[in-house]
Amino acid sequence: MLLQRLINRSRLAAGLLSLFVVASCASSGPTRDAGPIAAGGAGAPGGSAATSPAIPAAAQTLFEQATAVMAAGDFLDAELRFKEFVLLYPDYPGAHVNLAIIHARNEDDVATRAALDAALALNPDHPAALNQLGMLLRKNGNFLEAEAAYLKAVTVSPEYALAHYNLGVLNELYLQRLDVALQHFEIYQELVGNDKQVEKWIADLKRRVAASQSTANVAE
């Protein structure tokens, strides 16, 4: 039962990430503060596109081409394009985050971590980079470190829905904190709208939390 819930939540997280890539490809450029995976219009608090240095037109074009290829699902071509981008324009964390996502899909943990370290060196408060770091740490069993990364992501960008979703998964399935998991799934649901699958999980968690509280009251 627990394994099935883990599989279901992991599949949904992958689907959500793909949707966030597609949505942001249409709206985001390579700003220094918010990468193309900063979904829901949430940017890092260190500034905005209005206050960042002007983006060279060539960089904007190359970035948009790479994100379009990534959104189309051609990750091999996207990887080559983002590698070219960071060679020419190394100072944009969003490109490093997208490379980290591609490396994670290829299960290359070393390359994933290197790309995330590069993004966070440029902007330690980059929410998408922090979320990806949390996913990598969780995969490798570093649950408390993963929690810290997710929590920093939602602290700097409270409306970053995917990090709330991942906090829900982490607290339910790994840390066994059902009440905390419920809180984050509810925040996620408020941010993204009517997600039928997560709605079922919320109902299940409410039942389990209530049962746990009832058991605790009887024990007292």
C-alpha positions as CSV (number, residue, x, y, z in Angstrom):
1,M,0.0,0.0,0.0
2,L,2.8,2.4,1.0
3,L,4.8,1.4,-2.1
4,Q,1.8,2.1,-4.4
5,R,1.2,5.5,-2.8
6,L,4.9,6.3,-3.4
7,I,4.7,5.2,-7.1
8,N,1.5,7.2,-7.6
9,R,2.9,10.4,-6.1
10,S,6.2,10.1,-8.0
11,R,4.4,9.7,-11.3
12,L,2.3,12.8,-10.6
13,A,5.3,14.8,-9.6
14,A,6.9,13.9,-12.9
15,G,3.8,15.0,-14.7
16,L,3.6,18.2,-12.8
17,L,7.2,19.0,-13.6
18,S,6.5,18.5,-17.3
19,L,3.5,20.8,-17.2
20,F,5.5,23.4,-15.3
21,V,8.2,23.3,-17.9
22,V,5.7,23.8,-20.7
23,A,3.8,26.6,-19.0
24,S,7.0,28.5,-18.1
25,C,8.5,28.1,-21.6
26,A,5.7,30.3,-22.9
27,S,6.2,33.0,-20.3
28,S,9.8,33.1,-18.9
29,G,13.1,34.1,-20.2
30,P,16.6,33.6,-18.8
31,T,16.3,36.2,-16.0
32,R,19.0,36.0,-13.3
33,D,16.4,35.6,-10.6
34,A,13.7,33.2,-11.9
35,G,14.5,30.2,-14.1
36,P,12.1,28.6,-16.6
37,I,10.9,26.1,-14.0
38,A,9.8,28.7,-11.5
39,A,6.1,27.9,-12.0
40,G,3.1,29.9,-11.2
41,G,4.8,33.2,-11.9
42,A,6.9,32.8,-8.7
43,G,10.3,34.4,-8.9
44,A,13.2,34.5,-6.5
45,P,13.0,37.5,-4.1
46,G,16.5,38.8,-5.0
47,G,15.0,40.9,-7.8
48,S,12.9,40.7,-10.9
49,A,13.2,40.9,-14.6
50,A,12.6,44.7,-14.3
51,T,15.6,45.1,-12.0
52,S,18.0,42.5,-13.6
53,P,20.6,43.5,-16.1
54,A,19.3,43.6,-19.7
55,I,19.3,40.2,-21.4
56,P,21.2,40.0,-24.7
57,A,18.8,39.3,-27.5
58,A,21.0,36.4,-28.6
59,A,20.8,34.9,-25.1
60,Q,17.0,35.3,-25.1
61,T,16.6,33.6,-28.4
62,L,18.9,30.7,-27.6
63,F,17.2,30.2,-24.2
64,E,13.7,30.2,-25.7
65,Q,14.8,27.7,-28.4
66,A,16.2,25.3,-25.7
67,T,13.2,25.6,-23.5
68,A,10.9,24.9,-26.5
69,V,12.8,21.8,-27.4
70,M,12.7,20.7,-23.7
71,A,9.0,21.3,-23.5
72,A,8.5,19.2,-26.7
73,G,10.2,16.3,-24.9
74,D,13.5,16.1,-26.9
75,F,15.8,16.1,-23.9
76,L,18.9,15.1,-25.8
77,D,18.7,18.1,-28.1
78,A,17.7,20.3,-25.1
79,E,20.7,19.2,-23.1
80,L,23.0,20.1,-26.0
81,R,21.3,23.5,-26.4
82,F,21.5,24.3,-22.6
83,K,25.1,23.2,-22.5
84,E,25.8,25.6,-25.3
85,F,23.9,28.3,-23.5
86,V,25.8,28.0,-20.2
87,L,29.1,28.1,-22.1
88,L,28.1,31.4,-23.7
89,Y,26.0,32.8,-20.9
90,P,27.0,31.1,-17.6
91,D,25.3,33.6,-15.3
92,Y,21.7,32.6,-15.6
93,P,20.6,30.0,-13.0
94,G,17.5,28.8,-14.9
95,A,19.6,27.2,-17.6
96,H,21.6,25.3,-15.0
97,V,18.3,24.1,-13.3
98,N,17.0,22.8,-16.6
99,L,20.2,20.9,-17.2
100,A,19.8,19.5,-13.7
101,I,16.3,18.3,-14.6
102,I,17.6,16.6,-17.7
103,H,20.5,15.0,-15.8
104,A,18.0,13.8,-13.2
105,R,15.9,12.2,-15.9
106,N,19.0,10.4,-17.0
107,E,19.7,9.3,-13.4
108,D,23.0,11.0,-13.4
109,D,23.2,12.2,-9.8
110,V,26.7,13.6,-10.0
111,A,25.8,15.8,-13.0
112,T,22.5,16.8,-11.4
113,R,24.2,18.0,-8.3
114,A,26.9,19.9,-10.2
115,A,24.2,21.7,-12.2
116,L,22.2,22.6,-9.1
117,D,25.3,23.8,-7.3
118,A,26.0,26.1,-10.2
119,A,22.5,27.5,-10.1
120,L,22.6,28.0,-6.3
121,A,26.0,29.6,-6.5
122,L,24.4,32.2,-8.8
123,N,21.3,32.6,-6.7
124,P,21.1,30.7,-3.3
125,D,17.4,31.5,-3.1
126,H,16.4,30.1,-6.5
127,P,13.2,28.2,-5.7
128,A,13.3,25.8,-8.6
129,A,16.9,24.9,-7.9
130,L,16.1,24.3,-4.2
131,N,13.1,22.1,-5.1
132,Q,15.3,20.0,-7.5
133,L,17.9,19.8,-4.8
134,G,15.3,18.5,-2.4
135,M,14.2,15.8,-4.9
136,L,17.8,14.7,-5.4
137,L,18.4,14.5,-1.6
138,R,15.2,12.6,-1.0
139,K,16.1,10.1,-3.7
140,N,19.4,9.4,-1.9
141,G,17.7,9.0,1.5
142,N,18.7,12.4,3.0
143,F,15.2,13.2,4.1
144,L,15.9,16.0,6.6
145,E,18.2,17.7,4.2
146,A,15.6,17.4,1.5
147,E,13.0,18.9,3.8
148,A,15.3,21.9,4.5
149,A,15.7,22.5,0.7
150,Y,11.9,22.3,0.1
151,L,11.2,24.6,3.1
152,K,13.6,27.2,1.8
153,A,12.0,27.0,-1.6
154,V,8.5,27.7,-0.2
155,T,10.0,30.4,2.2
156,V,11.5,32.4,-0.6
157,S,8.5,31.6,-3.0
158,P,5.4,30.7,-1.0
159,E,3.4,30.1,-4.1
160,Y,5.8,27.6,-5.6
161,A,3.3,24.7,-5.7
162,L,5.6,21.8,-6.7
163,A,7.7,22.3,-3.5
164,H,4.5,22.2,-1.4
165,Y,3.6,19.0,-3.2
166,N,7.0,17.5,-2.5
167,L,6.8,18.5,1.1
168,G,3.5,16.6,1.3
169,V,5.0,13.5,-0.2
170,L,8.1,13.7,2.0
171,N,6.1,14.2,5.2
172,E,3.6,11.5,4.5
173,L,5.7,8.7,3.1
174,Y,9.1,9.2,4.5
175,L,8.9,11.3,7.8
176,Q,5.4,10.0,8.8
177,R,4.2,13.4,9.7
178,L,0.6,13.1,8.5
179,D,-0.6,16.5,9.8
180,V,2.3,18.3,8.1
181,A,1.8,16.4,4.9
182,L,-1.9,17.4,5.0
183,Q,-1.0,21.1,5.4
184,H,1.2,21.1,2.3
185,F,-1.1,19.1,0.1
186,E,-3.9,21.6,1.0
187,I,-1.6,24.6,0.1
188,Y,-0.7,22.9,-3.1
189,Q,-4.4,22.3,-3.9
190,E,-5.2,26.0,-3.2
191,L,-2.4,27.1,-5.6
192,V,-3.1,24.8,-8.5
193,G,-6.9,24.5,-8.3
194,N,-9.0,21.4,-8.4
195,D,-6.6,18.4,-8.6
196,K,-8.8,15.3,-8.3
197,Q,-6.0,12.9,-7.3
198,V,-4.6,15.2,-4.6
199,E,-8.2,15.8,-3.4
200,K,-8.5,12.1,-2.7
201,W,-5.2,12.1,-0.9
202,I,-6.3,15.0,1.3
203,A,-9.5,13.2,2.2
204,D,-7.5,10.1,3.1
205,L,-5.0,12.1,5.2
206,K,-7.8,13.9,7.0
207,R,-9.3,10.5,8.0
208,R,-5.9,9.1,9.1
209,V,-5.0,12.2,11.1
210,A,-8.4,12.1,12.8
211,A,-8.0,8.4,13.6
212,S,-4.5,9.1,15.0
213,Q,-5.8,11.9,17.2
214,S,-8.7,9.7,18.4
215,T,-6.3,6.9,19.3
216,A,-4.1,9.4,21.2
217,N,-7.1,10.7,23.2
218,V,-8.1,7.2,24.2
219,A,-4.6,6.4,25.3
220,E,-4.6,9.4,27.6
